[in-house]
Amino acid sequence: MNLIVRNIAESCSEQEVREFLTRELGHYAKHVEVIDAGKPGAYATVELDAQVPYVGDVIARQIHGKQLGGVTLEASADLFTDEPPAAH
């Protein structure tokens, strides 16, 4: 499951965004990728270490509205990933 974080300030570096999200998400953040840092439309994807879909929504709500670089972040959970479903 992935978390998509949008509305990242142009003044924020890739490292700043990665550190912020890693700190905010703690052990839930498996991998953070920042796309187009320093440009308009920059965003980040976070691979979440969570198997239950509603956890992604809860995490997205926690990040949504937080401030980074003086800008309010927008976050949403992406329930559809390229990974196959886990076998039961």
PyMOL Python script that loads the backbone (N, CA, C, O; Angstrom):
from pymol import cmd

cmd.read_pdbstr("""\
ATOM      1  N   MET A   1       0.840  -1.168   0.000  1.00  0.00           N
ATOM      2  CA  MET A   1       0.000   0.000   0.000  1.00  0.00           C
ATOM      3  C   MET A   1       0.888   1.234   0.000  1.00  0.00           C
ATOM      4  O   MET A   1       1.922   1.277   0.667  1.00  0.00           O
ATOM      5  N   ASN A   2       0.467   2.228  -0.754  1.00  0.00           N
ATOM      6  CA  ASN A   2       1.240   3.452  -0.867  1.00  0.00           C
ATOM      7  C   ASN A   2       0.465   4.647  -0.332  1.00  0.00           C
ATOM      8  O   ASN A   2      -0.766   4.677  -0.339  1.00  0.00           O
ATOM      9  N   LEU A   3       1.220   5.617   0.127  1.00  0.00           N
ATOM     10  CA  LEU A   3       0.682   6.900   0.541  1.00  0.00           C
ATOM     11  C   LEU A   3       1.211   7.917  -0.461  1.00  0.00           C
ATOM     12  O   LEU A   3       2.407   7.933  -0.754  1.00  0.00           O
ATOM     13  N   ILE A   4       0.346   8.753  -0.981  1.00  0.00           N
ATOM     14  CA  ILE A   4       0.738   9.807  -1.911  1.00  0.00           C
ATOM     15  C   ILE A   4       0.625  11.133  -1.163  1.00  0.00           C
ATOM     16  O   ILE A   4      -0.425  11.454  -0.607  1.00  0.00           O
ATOM     17  N   VAL A   5       1.714  11.896  -1.155  1.00  0.00           N
ATOM     18  CA  VAL A   5       1.734  13.193  -0.473  1.00  0.00           C
ATOM     19  C   VAL A   5       1.981  14.262  -1.529  1.00  0.00           C
ATOM     20  O   VAL A   5       3.013  14.249  -2.200  1.00  0.00           O
ATOM     21  N   ARG A   6       1.039  15.184  -1.679  1.00  0.00           N
ATOM     22  CA  ARG A   6       1.116  16.245  -2.679  1.00  0.00           C
ATOM     23  C   ARG A   6       1.198  17.608  -2.004  1.00  0.00           C
ATOM     24  O   ARG A   6       1.128  17.734  -0.782  1.00  0.00           O
ATOM     25  N   ASN A   7       1.350  18.622  -2.851  1.00  0.00           N
ATOM     26  CA  ASN A   7       1.421  20.011  -2.403  1.00  0.00           C
ATOM     27  C   ASN A   7       2.688  20.264  -1.580  1.00  0.00           C
ATOM     28  O   ASN A   7       2.645  20.929  -0.545  1.00  0.00           O
ATOM     29  N   ILE A   8       3.802  19.729  -2.049  1.00  0.00           N
ATOM     30  CA  ILE A   8       5.088  19.919  -1.369  1.00  0.00           C
ATOM     31  C   ILE A   8       5.686  21.243  -1.833  1.00  0.00           C
ATOM     32  O   ILE A   8       5.756  21.512  -3.033  1.00  0.00           O
ATOM     33  N   ALA A   9       6.109  22.057  -0.893  1.00  0.00           N
ATOM     34  CA  ALA A   9       6.659  23.381  -1.194  1.00  0.00           C
ATOM     35  C   ALA A   9       7.906  23.269  -2.070  1.00  0.00           C
ATOM     36  O   ALA A   9       8.730  22.372  -1.890  1.00  0.00           O
ATOM     37  N   GLU A  10       8.028  24.196  -3.021  1.00  0.00           N
ATOM     38  CA  GLU A  10       9.199  24.223  -3.898  1.00  0.00           C
ATOM     39  C   GLU A  10      10.477  24.449  -3.106  1.00  0.00           C
ATOM     40  O   GLU A  10      11.557  24.052  -3.544  1.00  0.00           O
ATOM     41  N   SER A  11      10.365  25.085  -1.942  1.00  0.00           N
ATOM     42  CA  SER A  11      11.550  25.382  -1.132  1.00  0.00           C
ATOM     43  C   SER A  11      12.102  24.151  -0.411  1.00  0.00           C
ATOM     44  O   SER A  11      13.199  24.211   0.143  1.00  0.00           O
ATOM     45  N   CYS A  12      11.370  23.043  -0.408  1.00  0.00           N
ATOM     46  CA  CYS A  12      11.803  21.838   0.305  1.00  0.00           C
ATOM     47  C   CYS A  12      12.670  20.950  -0.581  1.00  0.00           C
ATOM     48  O   CYS A  12      12.329  20.670  -1.731  1.00  0.00           O
ATOM     49  N   SER A  13      13.782  20.518  -0.031  1.00  0.00           N
ATOM     50  CA  SER A  13      14.656  19.601  -0.758  1.00  0.00           C
ATOM     51  C   SER A  13      14.127  18.179  -0.616  1.00  0.00           C
ATOM     52  O   SER A  13      13.296  17.891   0.246  1.00  0.00           O
ATOM     53  N   GLU A  14      14.619  17.309  -1.467  1.00  0.00           N
ATOM     54  CA  GLU A  14      14.230  15.896  -1.399  1.00  0.00           C
ATOM     55  C   GLU A  14      14.548  15.319  -0.023  1.00  0.00           C
ATOM     56  O   GLU A  14      13.752  14.569   0.542  1.00  0.00           O
ATOM     57  N   GLN A  15      15.714  15.672   0.511  1.00  0.00           N
ATOM     58  CA  GLN A  15      16.118  15.164   1.822  1.00  0.00           C
ATOM     59  C   GLN A  15      15.189  15.666   2.926  1.00  0.00           C
ATOM     60  O   GLN A  15      14.828  14.902   3.821  1.00  0.00           O
ATOM     61  N   GLU A  16      14.798  16.938   2.873  1.00  0.00           N
ATOM     62  CA  GLU A  16      13.882  17.484   3.885  1.00  0.00           C
ATOM     63  C   GLU A  16      12.545  16.741   3.884  1.00  0.00           C
ATOM     64  O   GLU A  16      12.009  16.403   4.939  1.00  0.00           O
ATOM     65  N   VAL A  17      12.018  16.494   2.689  1.00  0.00           N
ATOM     66  CA  VAL A  17      10.736  15.801   2.570  1.00  0.00           C
ATOM     67  C   VAL A  17      10.865  14.379   3.103  1.00  0.00           C
ATOM     68  O   VAL A  17      10.025  13.914   3.874  1.00  0.00           O
ATOM     69  N   ARG A  18      11.928  13.694   2.683  1.00  0.00           N
ATOM     70  CA  ARG A  18      12.143  12.303   3.120  1.00  0.00           C
ATOM     71  C   ARG A  18      12.265  12.233   4.652  1.00  0.00           C
ATOM     72  O   ARG A  18      11.647  11.380   5.288  1.00  0.00           O
ATOM     73  N   GLU A  19      13.064  13.133   5.237  1.00  0.00           N
ATOM     74  CA  GLU A  19      13.240  13.130   6.699  1.00  0.00           C
ATOM     75  C   GLU A  19      11.933  13.439   7.415  1.00  0.00           C
ATOM     76  O   GLU A  19      11.617  12.804   8.421  1.00  0.00           O
ATOM     77  N   PHE A  20      11.172  14.397   6.915  1.00  0.00           N
ATOM     78  CA  PHE A  20       9.902  14.762   7.532  1.00  0.00           C
ATOM     79  C   PHE A  20       8.946  13.569   7.529  1.00  0.00           C
ATOM     80  O   PHE A  20       8.372  13.226   8.563  1.00  0.00           O
ATOM     81  N   LEU A  21       8.779  12.941   6.366  1.00  0.00           N
ATOM     82  CA  LEU A  21       7.835  11.831   6.266  1.00  0.00           C
ATOM     83  C   LEU A  21       8.298  10.627   7.078  1.00  0.00           C
ATOM     84  O   LEU A  21       7.480   9.942   7.692  1.00  0.00           O
ATOM     85  N   THR A  22       9.592  10.366   7.084  1.00  0.00           N
ATOM     86  CA  THR A  22      10.115   9.250   7.873  1.00  0.00           C
ATOM     87  C   THR A  22       9.879   9.493   9.357  1.00  0.00           C
ATOM     88  O   THR A  22       9.505   8.578  10.089  1.00  0.00           O
ATOM     89  N   ARG A  23      10.096  10.720   9.795  1.00  0.00           N
ATOM     90  CA  ARG A  23       9.881  11.066  11.207  1.00  0.00           C
ATOM     91  C   ARG A  23       8.391  10.975  11.563  1.00  0.00           C
ATOM     92  O   ARG A  23       8.036  10.426  12.606  1.00  0.00           O
ATOM     93  N   GLU A  24       7.527  11.507  10.706  1.00  0.00           N
ATOM     94  CA  GLU A  24       6.089  11.513  10.981  1.00  0.00           C
ATOM     95  C   GLU A  24       5.481  10.113  10.949  1.00  0.00           C
ATOM     96  O   GLU A  24       4.589   9.801  11.737  1.00  0.00           O
ATOM     97  N   LEU A  25       5.962   9.276  10.041  1.00  0.00           N
ATOM     98  CA  LEU A  25       5.349   7.961   9.847  1.00  0.00           C
ATOM     99  C   LEU A  25       6.022   6.855  10.642  1.00  0.00           C
ATOM    100  O   LEU A  25       5.450   5.778  10.805  1.00  0.00           O
ATOM    101  N   GLY A  26       7.222   7.102  11.136  1.00  0.00           N
ATOM    102  CA  GLY A  26       7.912   6.108  11.956  1.00  0.00           C
ATOM    103  C   GLY A  26       8.070   4.776  11.249  1.00  0.00           C
ATOM    104  O   GLY A  26       8.495   4.724  10.095  1.00  0.00           O
ATOM    105  N   HIS A  27       7.731   3.706  11.938  1.00  0.00           N
ATOM    106  CA  HIS A  27       7.950   2.359  11.403  1.00  0.00           C
ATOM    107  C   HIS A  27       7.016   2.011  10.243  1.00  0.00           C
ATOM    108  O   HIS A  27       7.222   0.991   9.584  1.00  0.00           O
ATOM    109  N   TYR A  28       6.001   2.827   9.977  1.00  0.00           N
ATOM    110  CA  TYR A  28       5.101   2.548   8.859  1.00  0.00           C
ATOM    111  C   TYR A  28       5.740   2.859   7.501  1.00  0.00           C
ATOM    112  O   TYR A  28       5.297   2.335   6.479  1.00  0.00           O
ATOM    113  N   ALA A  29       6.768   3.700   7.480  1.00  0.00           N
ATOM    114  CA  ALA A  29       7.405   4.089   6.217  1.00  0.00           C
ATOM    115  C   ALA A  29       8.489   3.092   5.829  1.00  0.00           C
ATOM    116  O   ALA A  29       9.568   3.070   6.421  1.00  0.00           O
ATOM    117  N   LYS A  30       8.190   2.268   4.827  1.00  0.00           N
ATOM    118  CA  LYS A  30       9.184   1.308   4.335  1.00  0.00           C
ATOM    119  C   LYS A  30      10.133   1.978   3.349  1.00  0.00           C
ATOM    120  O   LYS A  30      11.345   1.768   3.407  1.00  0.00           O
ATOM    121  N   HIS A  31       9.581   2.787   2.444  1.00  0.00           N
ATOM    122  CA  HIS A  31      10.390   3.436   1.406  1.00  0.00           C
ATOM    123  C   HIS A  31       9.717   4.752   1.031  1.00  0.00           C
ATOM    124  O   HIS A  31       8.511   4.795   0.789  1.00  0.00           O
ATOM    125  N   VAL A  32      10.508   5.828   0.984  1.00  0.00           N
ATOM    126  CA  VAL A  32       9.998   7.147   0.616  1.00  0.00           C
ATOM    127  C   VAL A  32      10.692   7.587  -0.676  1.00  0.00           C
ATOM    128  O   VAL A  32      11.920   7.586  -0.764  1.00  0.00           O
ATOM    129  N   GLU A  33       9.896   7.958  -1.665  1.00  0.00           N
ATOM    130  CA  GLU A  33      10.446   8.474  -2.918  1.00  0.00           C
ATOM    131  C   GLU A  33       9.845   9.845  -3.166  1.00  0.00           C
ATOM    132  O   GLU A  33       8.626  10.015  -3.138  1.00  0.00           O
ATOM    133  N   VAL A  34      10.711  10.826  -3.411  1.00  0.00           N
ATOM    134  CA  VAL A  34      10.270  12.195  -3.669  1.00  0.00           C
ATOM    135  C   VAL A  34      10.468  12.475  -5.157  1.00  0.00           C
ATOM    136  O   VAL A  34      11.558  12.273  -5.693  1.00  0.00           O
ATOM    137  N   ILE A  35       9.425  12.934  -5.811  1.00  0.00           N
ATOM    138  CA  ILE A  35       9.456  13.185  -7.247  1.00  0.00           C
ATOM    139  C   ILE A  35       9.375  14.684  -7.501  1.00  0.00           C
ATOM    140  O   ILE A  35       8.493  15.367  -6.981  1.00  0.00           O
ATOM    141  N   ASP A  36      10.303  15.186  -8.308  1.00  0.00           N
ATOM    142  CA  ASP A  36      10.354  16.591  -8.734  1.00  0.00           C
ATOM    143  C   ASP A  36      10.515  17.574  -7.578  1.00  0.00           C
ATOM    144  O   ASP A  36       9.901  18.641  -7.583  1.00  0.00           O
ATOM    145  N   ALA A  37      11.333  17.225  -6.590  1.00  0.00           N
ATOM    146  CA  ALA A  37      11.585  18.140  -5.462  1.00  0.00           C
ATOM    147  C   ALA A  37      12.109  19.473  -5.989  1.00  0.00           C
ATOM    148  O   ALA A  37      12.919  19.511  -6.915  1.00  0.00           O
ATOM    149  N   GLY A  38      11.638  20.561  -5.390  1.00  0.00           N
ATOM    150  CA  GLY A  38      12.063  21.899  -5.780  1.00  0.00           C
ATOM    151  C   GLY A  38      11.320  22.454  -6.987  1.00  0.00           C
ATOM    152  O   GLY A  38      11.630  23.549  -7.457  1.00  0.00           O
ATOM    153  N   LYS A  39      10.346  21.710  -7.489  1.00  0.00           N
ATOM    154  CA  LYS A  39       9.570  22.147  -8.655  1.00  0.00           C
ATOM    155  C   LYS A  39       8.088  22.222  -8.285  1.00  0.00           C
ATOM    156  O   LYS A  39       7.643  21.591  -7.326  1.00  0.00           O
ATOM    157  N   PRO A  40       7.335  23.003  -9.058  1.00  0.00           N
ATOM    158  CA  PRO A  40       5.886  22.993  -8.831  1.00  0.00           C
ATOM    159  C   PRO A  40       5.349  21.585  -9.115  1.00  0.00           C
ATOM    160  O   PRO A  40       5.796  20.928 -10.054  1.00  0.00           O
ATOM    161  N   GLY A  41       4.423  21.141  -8.330  1.00  0.00           N
ATOM    162  CA  GLY A  41       3.846  19.817  -8.549  1.00  0.00           C
ATOM    163  C   GLY A  41       4.646  18.685  -7.938  1.00  0.00           C
ATOM    164  O   GLY A  41       4.375  17.518  -8.221  1.00  0.00           O
ATOM    165  N   ALA A  42       5.625  19.003  -7.106  1.00  0.00           N
ATOM    166  CA  ALA A  42       6.409  17.950  -6.448  1.00  0.00           C
ATOM    167  C   ALA A  42       5.502  17.118  -5.555  1.00  0.00           C
ATOM    168  O   ALA A  42       4.555  17.630  -4.958  1.00  0.00           O
ATOM    169  N   TYR A  43       5.805  15.828  -5.474  1.00  0.00           N
ATOM    170  CA  TYR A  43       5.031  14.946  -4.617  1.00  0.00           C
ATOM    171  C   TYR A  43       5.915  13.814  -4.138  1.00  0.00           C
ATOM    172  O   TYR A  43       7.036  13.638  -4.614  1.00  0.00           O
ATOM    173  N   ALA A  44       5.405  13.059  -3.201  1.00  0.00           N
ATOM    174  CA  ALA A  44       6.153  11.920  -2.663  1.00  0.00           C
ATOM    175  C   ALA A  44       5.239  10.706  -2.603  1.00  0.00           C
ATOM    176  O   ALA A  44       4.030  10.819  -2.401  1.00  0.00           O
ATOM    177  N   THR A  45       5.850   9.548  -2.783  1.00  0.00           N
ATOM    178  CA  THR A  45       5.135   8.300  -2.560  1.00  0.00           C
ATOM    179  C   THR A  45       5.846   7.583  -1.424  1.00  0.00           C
ATOM    180  O   THR A  45       7.075   7.553  -1.356  1.00  0.00           O
ATOM    181  N   VAL A  46       5.060   7.015  -0.548  1.00  0.00           N
ATOM    182  CA  VAL A  46       5.603   6.295   0.598  1.00  0.00           C
ATOM    183  C   VAL A  46       5.039   4.883   0.560  1.00  0.00           C
ATOM    184  O   VAL A  46       3.824   4.687   0.575  1.00  0.00           O
ATOM    185  N   GLU A  47       5.928   3.908   0.512  1.00  0.00           N
ATOM    186  CA  GLU A  47       5.484   2.520   0.622  1.00  0.00           C
ATOM    187  C   GLU A  47       5.262   2.253   2.099  1.00  0.00           C
ATOM    188  O   GLU A  47       6.184   2.359   2.908  1.00  0.00           O
ATOM    189  N   LEU A  48       4.032   1.907   2.441  1.00  0.00           N
ATOM    190  CA  LEU A  48       3.671   1.694   3.835  1.00  0.00           C
ATOM    191  C   LEU A  48       3.846   0.234   4.240  1.00  0.00           C
ATOM    192  O   LEU A  48       3.559  -0.683   3.470  1.00  0.00           O
ATOM    193  N   ASP A  49       4.314   0.047   5.444  1.00  0.00           N
ATOM    194  CA  ASP A  49       4.437  -1.289   6.016  1.00  0.00           C
ATOM    195  C   ASP A  49       3.147  -1.581   6.770  1.00  0.00           C
ATOM    196  O   ASP A  49       3.123  -1.636   7.999  1.00  0.00           O
ATOM    197  N   ALA A  50       2.083  -1.767   6.009  1.00  0.00           N
ATOM    198  CA  ALA A  50       0.768  -2.036   6.598  1.00  0.00           C
ATOM    199  C   ALA A  50      -0.008  -2.909   5.621  1.00  0.00           C
ATOM    200  O   ALA A  50      -0.059  -2.619   4.426  1.00  0.00           O
ATOM    201  N   GLN A  51      -0.600  -3.959   6.124  1.00  0.00           N
ATOM    202  CA  GLN A  51      -1.325  -4.892   5.278  1.00  0.00           C
ATOM    203  C   GLN A  51      -2.835  -4.641   5.266  1.00  0.00           C
ATOM    204  O   GLN A  51      -3.540  -5.152   4.396  1.00  0.00           O
ATOM    205  N   VAL A  52      -3.320  -3.877   6.200  1.00  0.00           N
ATOM    206  CA  VAL A  52      -4.762  -3.641   6.317  1.00  0.00           C
ATOM    207  C   VAL A  52      -5.094  -2.306   5.644  1.00  0.00           C
ATOM    208  O   VAL A  52      -4.514  -1.283   6.008  1.00  0.00           O
ATOM    209  N   PRO A  53      -6.018  -2.289   4.666  1.00  0.00           N
ATOM    210  CA  PRO A  53      -6.298  -1.073   3.903  1.00  0.00           C
ATOM    211  C   PRO A  53      -6.652   0.149   4.736  1.00  0.00           C
ATOM    212  O   PRO A  53      -6.191   1.248   4.429  1.00  0.00           O
ATOM    213  N   TYR A  54      -7.448  -0.007   5.768  1.00  0.00           N
ATOM    214  CA  TYR A  54      -7.867   1.175   6.528  1.00  0.00           C
ATOM    215  C   TYR A  54      -6.712   1.867   7.230  1.00  0.00           C
ATOM    216  O   TYR A  54      -6.814   3.054   7.540  1.00  0.00           O
ATOM    217  N   VAL A  55      -5.617   1.165   7.492  1.00  0.00           N
ATOM    218  CA  VAL A  55      -4.454   1.780   8.132  1.00  0.00           C
ATOM    219  C   VAL A  55      -3.897   2.880   7.236  1.00  0.00           C
ATOM    220  O   VAL A  55      -3.502   3.939   7.724  1.00  0.00           O
ATOM    221  N   GLY A  56      -3.863   2.635   5.934  1.00  0.00           N
ATOM    222  CA  GLY A  56      -3.390   3.657   4.995  1.00  0.00           C
ATOM    223  C   GLY A  56      -4.243   4.906   5.036  1.00  0.00           C
ATOM    224  O   GLY A  56      -3.716   6.016   4.971  1.00  0.00           O
ATOM    225  N   ASP A  57      -5.548   4.746   5.142  1.00  0.00           N
ATOM    226  CA  ASP A  57      -6.448   5.897   5.234  1.00  0.00           C
ATOM    227  C   ASP A  57      -6.212   6.688   6.516  1.00  0.00           C
ATOM    228  O   ASP A  57      -6.208   7.919   6.507  1.00  0.00           O
ATOM    229  N   VAL A  58      -6.016   5.971   7.611  1.00  0.00           N
ATOM    230  CA  VAL A  58      -5.761   6.628   8.906  1.00  0.00           C
ATOM    231  C   VAL A  58      -4.443   7.401   8.840  1.00  0.00           C
ATOM    232  O   VAL A  58      -4.366   8.537   9.307  1.00  0.00           O
ATOM    233  N   ILE A  59      -3.420   6.796   8.270  1.00  0.00           N
ATOM    234  CA  ILE A  59      -2.122   7.462   8.151  1.00  0.00           C
ATOM    235  C   ILE A  59      -2.244   8.686   7.243  1.00  0.00           C
ATOM    236  O   ILE A  59      -1.681   9.738   7.547  1.00  0.00           O
ATOM    237  N   ALA A  60      -2.970   8.560   6.138  1.00  0.00           N
ATOM    238  CA  ALA A  60      -3.159   9.691   5.229  1.00  0.00           C
ATOM    239  C   ALA A  60      -3.829  10.860   5.952  1.00  0.00           C
ATOM    240  O   ALA A  60      -3.442  12.015   5.768  1.00  0.00           O
ATOM    241  N   ARG A  61      -4.830  10.555   6.769  1.00  0.00           N
ATOM    242  CA  ARG A  61      -5.516  11.621   7.522  1.00  0.00           C
ATOM    243  C   ARG A  61      -4.577  12.302   8.507  1.00  0.00           C
ATOM    244  O   ARG A  61      -4.716  13.495   8.778  1.00  0.00           O
ATOM    245  N   GLN A  62      -3.619  11.547   9.042  1.00  0.00           N
ATOM    246  CA  GLN A  62      -2.673  12.123  10.012  1.00  0.00           C
ATOM    247  C   GLN A  62      -1.709  13.098   9.323  1.00  0.00           C
ATOM    248  O   GLN A  62      -1.334  14.118   9.901  1.00  0.00           O
ATOM    249  N   ILE A  63      -1.312  12.778   8.087  1.00  0.00           N
ATOM    250  CA  ILE A  63      -0.365  13.626   7.348  1.00  0.00           C
ATOM    251  C   ILE A  63      -1.089  14.785   6.662  1.00  0.00           C
ATOM    252  O   ILE A  63      -0.563  15.896   6.592  1.00  0.00           O
ATOM    253  N   HIS A  64      -2.284  14.524   6.161  1.00  0.00           N
ATOM    254  CA  HIS A  64      -3.072  15.544   5.454  1.00  0.00           C
ATOM    255  C   HIS A  64      -3.271  16.752   6.375  1.00  0.00           C
ATOM    256  O   HIS A  64      -3.750  16.618   7.501  1.00  0.00           O
ATOM    257  N   GLY A  65      -2.897  17.919   5.879  1.00  0.00           N
ATOM    258  CA  GLY A  65      -3.079  19.143   6.663  1.00  0.00           C
ATOM    259  C   GLY A  65      -1.859  19.556   7.462  1.00  0.00           C
ATOM    260  O   GLY A  65      -1.825  20.670   7.984  1.00  0.00           O
ATOM    261  N   LYS A  66      -0.846  18.688   7.579  1.00  0.00           N
ATOM    262  CA  LYS A  66       0.377  19.086   8.280  1.00  0.00           C
ATOM    263  C   LYS A  66       1.122  20.093   7.418  1.00  0.00           C
ATOM    264  O   LYS A  66       0.965  20.122   6.197  1.00  0.00           O
ATOM    265  N   GLN A  67       1.930  20.914   8.067  1.00  0.00           N
ATOM    266  CA  GLN A  67       2.709  21.940   7.381  1.00  0.00           C
ATOM    267  C   GLN A  67       4.139  21.462   7.132  1.00  0.00           C
ATOM    268  O   GLN A  67       4.777  20.886   8.013  1.00  0.00           O
ATOM    269  N   LEU A  68       4.627  21.710   5.924  1.00  0.00           N
ATOM    270  CA  LEU A  68       6.027  21.461   5.590  1.00  0.00           C
ATOM    271  C   LEU A  68       6.466  22.590   4.673  1.00  0.00           C
ATOM    272  O   LEU A  68       5.898  22.780   3.597  1.00  0.00           O
ATOM    273  N   GLY A  69       7.471  23.333   5.096  1.00  0.00           N
ATOM    274  CA  GLY A  69       7.946  24.457   4.295  1.00  0.00           C
ATOM    275  C   GLY A  69       6.912  25.551   4.155  1.00  0.00           C
ATOM    276  O   GLY A  69       6.907  26.274   3.159  1.00  0.00           O
ATOM    277  N   GLY A  70       6.030  25.685   5.145  1.00  0.00           N
ATOM    278  CA  GLY A  70       5.016  26.727   5.121  1.00  0.00           C
ATOM    279  C   GLY A  70       3.821  26.414   4.230  1.00  0.00           C
ATOM    280  O   GLY A  70       2.980  27.280   3.987  1.00  0.00           O
ATOM    281  N   VAL A  71       3.745  25.187   3.747  1.00  0.00           N
ATOM    282  CA  VAL A  71       2.650  24.782   2.861  1.00  0.00           C
ATOM    283  C   VAL A  71       1.922  23.599   3.495  1.00  0.00           C
ATOM    284  O   VAL A  71       2.542  22.732   4.112  1.00  0.00           O
ATOM    285  N   THR A  72       0.607  23.576   3.337  1.00  0.00           N
ATOM    286  CA  THR A  72      -0.203  22.487   3.880  1.00  0.00           C
ATOM    287  C   THR A  72      -0.164  21.285   2.933  1.00  0.00           C
ATOM    288  O   THR A  72      -0.481  21.403   1.750  1.00  0.00           O
ATOM    289  N   LEU A  73       0.226  20.139   3.468  1.00  0.00           N
ATOM    290  CA  LEU A  73       0.320  18.918   2.669  1.00  0.00           C
ATOM    291  C   LEU A  73      -1.044  18.300   2.418  1.00  0.00           C
ATOM    292  O   LEU A  73      -1.972  18.454   3.212  1.00  0.00           O
ATOM    293  N   GLU A  74      -1.147  17.598   1.299  1.00  0.00           N
ATOM    294  CA  GLU A  74      -2.329  16.809   0.974  1.00  0.00           C
ATOM    295  C   GLU A  74      -1.872  15.367   0.865  1.00  0.00           C
ATOM    296  O   GLU A  74      -0.868  15.085   0.211  1.00  0.00           O
ATOM    297  N   ALA A  75      -2.588  14.456   1.490  1.00  0.00           N
ATOM    298  CA  ALA A  75      -2.182  13.053   1.468  1.00  0.00           C
ATOM    299  C   ALA A  75      -3.382  12.157   1.235  1.00  0.00           C
ATOM    300  O   ALA A  75      -4.494  12.449   1.673  1.00  0.00           O
ATOM    301  N   SER A  76      -3.133  11.058   0.534  1.00  0.00           N
ATOM    302  CA  SER A  76      -4.172  10.060   0.321  1.00  0.00           C
ATOM    303  C   SER A  76      -3.525   8.689   0.198  1.00  0.00           C
ATOM    304  O   SER A  76      -2.381   8.563  -0.238  1.00  0.00           O
ATOM    305  N   ALA A  77      -4.266   7.674   0.584  1.00  0.00           N
ATOM    306  CA  ALA A  77      -3.782   6.301   0.485  1.00  0.00           C
ATOM    307  C   ALA A  77      -4.117   5.766  -0.897  1.00  0.00           C
ATOM    308  O   ALA A  77      -5.211   5.989  -1.417  1.00  0.00           O
ATOM    309  N   ASP A  78      -3.168   5.062  -1.477  1.00  0.00           N
ATOM    310  CA  ASP A  78      -3.366   4.415  -2.771  1.00  0.00           C
ATOM    311  C   ASP A  78      -3.493   2.929  -2.497  1.00  0.00           C
ATOM    312  O   ASP A  78      -2.502   2.259  -2.206  1.00  0.00           O
ATOM    313  N   LEU A  79      -4.703   2.416  -2.588  1.00  0.00           N
ATOM    314  CA  LEU A  79      -4.937   1.011  -2.271  1.00  0.00           C
ATOM    315  C   LEU A  79      -4.475   0.089  -3.379  1.00  0.00           C
ATOM    316  O   LEU A  79      -4.367  -1.121  -3.183  1.00  0.00           O
ATOM    317  N   PHE A  80      -4.202   0.654  -4.539  1.00  0.00           N
ATOM    318  CA  PHE A  80      -3.820  -0.178  -5.680  1.00  0.00           C
ATOM    319  C   PHE A  80      -2.332  -0.013  -5.945  1.00  0.00           C
ATOM    320  O   PHE A  80      -1.877   1.063  -6.331  1.00  0.00           O
ATOM    321  N   THR A  81      -1.587  -1.073  -5.737  1.00  0.00           N
ATOM    322  CA  THR A  81      -0.154  -1.055  -5.987  1.00  0.00           C
ATOM    323  C   THR A  81       0.163  -2.085  -7.060  1.00  0.00           C
ATOM    324  O   THR A  81      -0.709  -2.847  -7.476  1.00  0.00           O
ATOM    325  N   ASP A  82       1.393  -2.104  -7.499  1.00  0.00           N
ATOM    326  CA  ASP A  82       1.818  -3.067  -8.510  1.00  0.00           C
ATOM    327  C   ASP A  82       2.120  -4.429  -7.897  1.00  0.00           C
ATOM    328  O   ASP A  82       2.349  -5.397  -8.622  1.00  0.00           O
ATOM    329  N   GLU A  83       2.121  -4.511  -6.586  1.00  0.00           N
ATOM    330  CA  GLU A  83       2.465  -5.753  -5.921  1.00  0.00           C
ATOM    331  C   GLU A  83       1.281  -6.710  -5.924  1.00  0.00           C
ATOM    332  O   GLU A  83       0.137  -6.284  -5.764  1.00  0.00           O
ATOM    333  N   PRO A  84       1.549  -8.008  -6.106  1.00  0.00           N
ATOM    334  CA  PRO A  84       0.442  -8.978  -6.039  1.00  0.00           C
ATOM    335  C   PRO A  84      -0.066  -9.078  -4.610  1.00  0.00           C
ATOM    336  O   PRO A  84       0.687  -8.817  -3.671  1.00  0.00           O
ATOM    337  N   PRO A  85      -1.333  -9.451  -4.426  1.00  0.00           N
ATOM    338  CA  PRO A  85      -1.854  -9.597  -3.053  1.00  0.00           C
ATOM    339  C   PRO A  85      -1.114 -10.698  -2.305  1.00  0.00           C
ATOM    340  O   PRO A  85      -0.669 -11.683  -2.895  1.00  0.00           O
ATOM    341  N   ALA A  86      -0.995 -10.514  -1.018  1.00  0.00           N
ATOM    342  CA  ALA A  86      -0.298 -11.516  -0.182  1.00  0.00           C
ATOM    343  C   ALA A  86      -1.127 -12.806  -0.123  1.00  0.00           C
ATOM    344  O   ALA A  86      -2.354 -12.776  -0.030  1.00  0.00           O
ATOM    345  N   ALA A  87      -0.433 -13.909  -0.177  1.00  0.00           N
ATOM    346  CA  ALA A  87      -1.104 -15.212  -0.082  1.00  0.00           C
ATOM    347  C   ALA A  87      -1.525 -15.464   1.364  1.00  0.00           C
ATOM    348  O   ALA A  87      -0.803 -15.116   2.298  1.00  0.00           O
ATOM    349  N   HIS A  88      -2.690 -16.068   1.537  1.00  0.00           N
ATOM    350  CA  HIS A  88      -3.180 -16.344   2.896  1.00  0.00           C
ATOM    351  C   HIS A  88      -2.913 -17.772   3.241  1.00  0.00           C
ATOM    352  O   HIS A  88      -3.247 -18.213   4.340  1.00  0.00           O
TER     353      HIS A  88
END
""", "prot")
cmd.dss("prot")
cmd.show_as("cartoon", "prot")
cmd.util.cbc("prot")
cmd.orient("prot")
